[in-house]
Amino acid sequence: MRHPLRFAAGALLLALIVVASATGGFLIGRDNPGLLGPFRSANADPSLDLTAFWEAWNYLRQEYYQPLDRQTLVRGATRGLLAATGDDNTGYLAPQDFQLFSSQLQGSFEGIGAEVDLRDGQLLIISPLPDSPAEKAGVRAGDQILKIDGEDAGKFTLLDAISKVRGPKGTTVTLTIRRPADPSSLDATSRQRLLDTLPQLEAALAANDAERAKSAAAPVGDALKALAGATVELEMKIVRDVIAQPKVETRLLDNGVGYIKLSQFSRGVSTEFDTALASTLGAGARSLVLDLRGDSGGFVNEAVAIASQFLREGTVVFTEQRADGKRDYTATAGGRALATPLVLLVDRGTASASEILSAALHDNGRAKLVGEKTYGKGTEQLQQTLDDGGGARITVARWLTPKGVWVHHQGIEPDVAVSDPDPAPPDLVLQKAVETLGQTP
């Protein structure tokens, strides 16, 4: 069914040329049957009338003022077909871009090391990966990308934007980003003015002089008011590198608390997680902290397998598809930590498959969530390699939590809300998780 689908898009896009030409009085539709032959398919849908497409195709090929590459036109039609769904996560990738895109879920790729998404027409950073070029350059979760190498990011589809940002090791991409203003956004003069008030404020407090303290603190209040609701734009030059982050990291904290960090749900990660979990429990862990911060997801079956390590039974996730209806993914027997006390760390970079795991363990009463509200991506995509070596990425389902909630664009609220914007130690979110487990940090 690939060829007729590919050209259905062309009927939508190129029909505009036919209409415009007819209005302008140009001759259209000089038929060239020879062009049709190579693109006929035995799988063509007889219910589709592609006459307008072929009229536009022939007219464009014969009358355009300079030579055109037919494969480029075909790929443009394919891209238009998928874009016509109006779904930001459905799209076409040219062969070289599809190879780059697919490599991430295998565990390594070349780029800047940041997950992005398109929401309400805005290209957003879900999360920079730990120790990545993006993180080192100062990219933060929630940053809005305004420009990519000087080009308006608003004109790109999600997949096109990903292709623009990624690239070979050693090359540079320039991102213009927008983020909420904070004290670090103040210019040097304003920061110095605030620092100069501290001795006066300290002296007033020492003298128990409320009026002097209020007067000394006024510049601080004025600065914070000025920052409220304000945004700043920053230009960042980022040198791409090979991104090959560890999928699972473990360590044993004080008081028998085992710490496991999951960075992505790439293929095979559940097997690595099983090994890491066995090692952590074998080292003496009596309770566990599972860190999903900045984990933007991956394969659903990997999330189901990891959830089964902690659940005796019950639903992990529901999916709703057009073809199969509602499907219930349940926990499988044999988990290693069915009764081990557990807390999950989440933030606004926790998305997709990591939200599936979070909701499964939370809704089934196995874990509390500590941190920030999660990102909110409640759809599932499949990738299909096409005949030209490119790929179609298609949203095939939406997923619901065990309690039947669709978290798309809503996210999951933590049980214990705590934020730690400073990456330097101590890790306040981890400390709160340990406290929640009833342990001493």
C-alpha positions in Angstrom: 0.0 0.0 0.0 3.0 2.3 0.0 2.7 3.8 -3.5 -1.0 4.9 -3.4 -0.5 6.4 0.0 2.5 8.3 -1.2 0.7 9.9 -4.0 -2.5 10.6 -2.1 -0.5 13.4 -0.4 0.5 14.8 -3.8 -3.2 15.1 -4.7 -3.6 17.3 -1.6 -0.5 19.4 -2.2 -0.2 19.7 -6.0 -4.0 20.2 -6.5 -3.3 23.7 -5.3 -1.1 24.3 -8.3 -3.9 23.1 -10.6 -6.4 25.5 -9.0 -4.0 28.5 -9.1 -3.1 27.8 -12.8 -6.7 27.5 -13.8 -7.5 30.8 -12.1 -4.6 32.5 -13.9 -5.8 31.3 -17.3 -2.9 28.8 -18.0 -3.4 25.7 -19.9 -3.4 22.6 -17.7 -3.5 18.8 -17.9 -1.6 18.1 -21.0 -1.5 14.3 -20.4 1.7 12.3 -20.6 0.7 8.6 -20.1 4.4 7.7 -20.1 4.9 9.3 -16.7 2.3 7.2 -15.0 3.7 3.8 -15.7 6.7 3.7 -13.3 4.5 4.7 -10.4 1.5 2.4 -10.8 1.2 -0.2 -8.0 -0.6 -3.5 -7.9 -1.7 -2.5 -4.4 -3.4 0.8 -5.5 -6.7 1.6 -3.8 -9.3 1.6 -6.6 -11.5 3.9 -4.6 -9.0 6.8 -4.8 -9.3 9.2 -7.7 -5.8 10.5 -8.3 -6.7 12.3 -11.6 -6.0 15.7 -10.1 -2.6 14.6 -8.8 -1.5 13.2 -12.1 -2.7 16.3 -13.9 -0.7 18.4 -11.6 2.3 16.1 -11.8 2.3 16.2 -15.6 1.8 19.9 -15.8 4.6 20.6 -13.3 7.0 18.2 -15.1 6.3 19.7 -18.5 5.9 23.4 -17.7 8.1 24.2 -14.7 10.8 26.6 -15.8 13.7 24.4 -14.9 14.4 20.6 -14.6 12.9 18.8 -11.6 14.1 15.7 -9.9 11.2 13.2 -9.8 12.4 11.5 -6.6 12.4 14.9 -4.8 8.8 15.4 -5.9 7.8 12.0 -4.7 9.4 12.6 -1.3 7.7 16.0 -1.1 4.3 14.3 -1.8 5.0 11.6 0.9 5.9 14.3 3.4 2.7 16.2 2.6 0.6 13.1 3.0 1.9 12.5 6.5 1.8 16.2 7.5 -1.8 16.3 6.3 -2.8 14.4 9.5 -2.1 17.5 11.5 -0.3 15.4 14.1 3.1 16.8 15.1 4.5 13.3 15.8 3.5 11.9 12.4 5.9 12.7 9.5 8.3 11.6 6.8 12.1 11.5 7.1 14.4 11.4 4.1 16.8 8.4 4.1 19.8 10.1 5.7 17.6 11.8 8.3 15.7 8.5 9.1 19.0 6.8 9.7 20.0 9.5 12.2 16.6 9.4 13.9 16.5 5.6 14.2 19.9 5.5 15.8 18.8 7.1 19.0 16.6 4.2 20.1 19.6 1.9 19.5 21.4 3.7 22.3 23.8 6.1 20.5 23.7 8.8 17.9 25.5 12.0 16.8 24.0 15.3 17.7 23.7 17.7 20.7 22.0 15.3 23.1 18.7 16.9 23.7 15.1 15.6 23.4 12.7 18.0 21.6 8.9 18.0 21.0 6.5 20.3 19.1 3.6 21.5 21.3 1.1 24.1 20.2 3.4 25.2 17.4 6.3 25.7 19.7 9.5 23.6 19.5 10.4 22.8 23.1 13.3 21.1 24.8 12.0 18.1 26.8 15.3 17.5 28.4 19.1 17.8 27.7 20.8 14.5 28.2 23.3 14.2 31.1 26.8 15.4 30.3 25.7 16.1 26.7 26.9 19.0 24.5 23.4 20.5 25.0 23.6 20.3 28.8 27.2 21.7 28.8 26.1 24.6 26.7 23.4 25.5 29.2 20.3 24.2 27.5 17.4 23.5 30.0 14.2 21.5 30.0 11.4 23.8 28.9 13.5 26.0 26.7 11.7 27.1 23.5 13.8 26.9 20.3 13.1 30.0 18.2 15.8 29.5 15.5 18.0 26.8 14.2 21.1 28.1 12.4 19.2 31.4 11.9 16.1 29.8 10.4 12.7 30.3 12.0 12.0 27.0 13.9 8.3 27.6 13.5 8.4 26.6 9.8 9.7 23.1 10.6 7.8 20.0 11.4 9.0 18.1 14.4 11.0 15.6 12.4 12.5 18.2 10.1 13.6 20.2 13.2 15.2 17.1 14.7 17.1 16.5 11.4 18.3 20.1 11.4 19.6 19.9 15.0 21.3 16.6 14.6 24.4 16.2 12.5 27.9 14.7 12.4 30.3 14.9 15.3 32.5 18.1 15.3 30.0 20.2 13.4 28.2 23.2 15.1 24.6 24.1 15.3 23.4 27.5 16.6 20.1 27.6 18.6 18.3 30.7 19.5 16.2 29.9 22.6 13.7 31.6 24.8 13.2 30.9 28.5 11.6 32.5 31.6 13.9 35.2 33.1 15.5 34.4 36.5 18.1 36.1 38.7 20.9 34.8 36.4 19.3 36.8 33.6 20.1 40.1 35.3 22.8 42.2 33.8 26.0 42.8 35.7 25.0 46.2 36.9 21.7 45.0 38.4 23.4 42.0 40.0 26.0 44.2 41.6 23.3 46.6 42.9 21.6 43.6 44.6 24.8 42.4 46.1 25.5 45.9 47.5 22.2 45.8 49.4 23.2 42.7 51.4 25.5 44.4 54.0 22.8 47.0 54.6 20.1 44.3 55.0 22.3 42.2 57.3 23.1 45.2 59.5 19.4 46.1 59.7 18.4 42.6 60.7 21.2 42.5 63.3 19.9 45.7 64.8 16.3 44.3 64.7 15.4 47.5 62.7 12.3 46.5 60.7 12.1 49.7 58.8 15.7 49.7 57.7 15.5 46.1 56.7 12.4 46.8 54.6 14.1 49.7 52.9 17.3 47.6 52.2 15.3 44.7 50.8 13.3 46.9 48.4 15.7 46.6 45.5 15.5 42.8 45.8 11.7 42.9 45.6 11.8 45.3 42.7 14.2 43.0 40.8 12.0 39.9 41.4 8.9 41.8 40.2 10.7 42.8 37.1 11.6 39.2 36.4 8.0 37.8 36.9 6.6 36.8 33.6 9.6 38.1 31.7 11.6 36.1 29.2 15.1 36.2 27.8 16.4 35.1 24.4 19.8 33.4 24.2 22.0 32.3 21.3 23.9 29.1 21.9 26.6 27.6 19.6 26.7 23.8 20.3 29.3 21.5 18.9 27.8 18.1 18.1 29.3 14.9 19.4 28.6 11.2 19.7 25.9 10.7 22.3 26.3 7.2 23.8 25.0 7.6 27.3 24.7 4.7 29.7 21.1 3.4 29.8 21.2 2.3 33.4 23.3 3.6 36.3 23.3 2.3 39.9 24.8 3.0 43.2 24.2 2.2 46.9 23.4 5.1 49.1 23.5 5.2 52.9 21.1 3.2 55.0 20.5 0.5 52.4 18.9 2.8 49.8 19.6 1.6 46.3 19.7 4.2 43.5 19.0 3.3 39.9 18.8 5.8 37.1 17.1 5.0 33.8 18.1 7.4 30.9 16.1 5.9 28.1 13.8 3.1 27.1 15.9 1.9 24.2 15.7 -1.6 22.8 16.9 -4.1 25.3 17.1 -1.8 28.3 14.8 -4.0 30.4 17.4 -6.7 30.3 20.1 -4.3 31.5 17.7 -3.1 34.2 17.1 -6.6 35.4 20.9 -7.1 35.8 21.3 -3.8 37.6 18.3 -4.5 39.9 19.7 -7.9 40.8 23.1 -6.4 41.5 21.7 -3.5 43.6 19.5 -5.8 45.7 22.4 -8.3 46.1 24.6 -5.5 47.4 22.2 -5.0 50.3 19.6 -2.5 49.1 16.5 -2.6 51.3 14.6 0.2 49.5 14.9 1.7 46.1 14.9 5.1 44.3 14.3 4.9 40.6 15.4 8.1 38.8 13.4 8.9 35.7 14.3 12.6 35.5 15.1 13.6 31.9 14.0 10.2 30.5 12.0 11.1 27.4 10.9 7.5 26.8 11.3 4.9 24.1 9.7 1.5 23.6 6.5 0.7 25.4 7.3 -3.0 25.8 10.5 -2.1 27.7 8.4 0.0 30.1 6.0 -2.9 30.6 8.9 -5.3 31.3 10.4 -2.9 33.9 7.1 -2.3 35.6 6.7 -6.1 36.0 9.8 -6.1 38.2 7.7 -4.3 40.9 4.1 -5.5 40.2 2.7 -8.9 41.1 -0.3 -8.3 38.8 -2.4 -5.6 37.4 -2.6 -3.3 34.4 0.6 -1.5 33.4 -1.0 0.6 30.6 -4.0 0.7 28.3 -3.6 1.5 24.6 -6.4 2.6 22.2 -5.9 1.9 18.5 -8.2 2.1 15.5 -7.5 -1.4 14.4 -7.3 -3.3 17.7 -9.5 -1.1 20.0 -8.5 -1.0 23.6 -5.7 -3.2 24.7 -4.6 -4.0 28.3 -0.9 -4.6 29.0 -0.6 -6.4 32.3 2.4 -7.2 34.5 4.1 -10.5 34.0 5.1 -12.8 36.8 8.6 -13.1 38.2 9.6 -9.6 39.4 12.6 -9.2 41.6 11.3 -6.3 43.8 7.6 -7.0 44.4 7.6 -5.7 48.0 10.7 -3.5 48.1 9.8 0.1 49.2 10.1 2.3 46.1 10.1 6.0 45.2 10.3 7.4 41.7 12.0 10.7 40.8 10.3 12.6 38.0 10.5 16.0 36.3 9.2 17.9 33.3 11.7 15.9 31.2 10.0 12.6 32.2 8.0 11.7 29.1 6.2 9.0 27.1 7.4 5.5 28.2 8.9 6.8 31.4 5.4 8.3 32.2 3.9 4.9 31.4 6.2 3.4 34.1 5.5 6.2 36.5 1.7 5.9 36.2 1.8 2.1 36.4 3.7 2.0 39.6 1.8 5.0 41.1 -1.7 3.9 40.2 -1.1 0.3 41.4 0.1 1.7 44.8 3.7 0.5 44.4 5.5 3.8 44.4 5.3 7.5 45.3 6.4 10.2 42.8 8.8 12.9 44.0 9.9 15.9 41.9 8.1 18.0 39.3 5.0 17.4 37.1 5.9 15.2 34.1 5.9 16.3 30.5 2.7 14.8 29.3 3.1 12.7 26.1 0.3 10.2 25.8 0.6 8.9 22.2 2.5 6.0 20.7 4.4 6.0 17.4 5.7 3.3 15.1 8.4 3.8 12.5 8.2 2.1 9.0 11.1 2.0 6.6 9.9 3.0 3.1 11.1 1.8 -0.3 13.3 4.9 -0.8 15.2 4.2 2.4 13.4 7.0 4.2 10.9 6.5 7.0 7.3 7.1 8.0 6.8 7.8 11.7 3.1 7.4 12.5 1.0 7.9 15.7 -0.8 4.6 16.0 -2.3 4.8 19.5 -2.9 6.8 22.5 -2.2 5.3 25.9 -4.1 5.6 29.2 -2.9 5.1 32.8 -4.2 2.1 34.8 -6.9 4.5 36.2 -7.9 5.4 32.6 -6.4 8.9 32.5 -4.9 10.3 29.3 -1.9 12.4 30.4 -1.3 14.0 27.0 -0.4 17.7 27.4 -1.4 17.3 31.1 1.5 15.4 32.7 1.4 13.5 36.0 1.5 15.4 39.3 4.1 14.1 41.9 3.0 13.1 45.4 5.8 15.2 46.8 6.6 18.4 44.8 10.2 19.6 44.9 12.3 21.3 42.4 16.1 21.6 42.2 17.2 23.8 39.3 20.8 23.8 40.5 22.6 20.7 39.1 25.4 21.1 41.6 25.3 18.9 44.7 23.4 18.3 46.9 20.6 16.7 44.9 17.6 18.1 46.8 15.1 15.9 45.0 17.0 12.8 45.8 17.3 13.9 49.4 13.5 14.3 49.6 13.0 10.9 48.0 15.2 9.3 50.7 13.2 11.1 53.4 10.0 9.8 51.8 11.3 6.3 52.1 11.6 6.9 55.8 15.4 6.9 55.7 18.0 9.5 56.8 19.9 11.2 53.9 
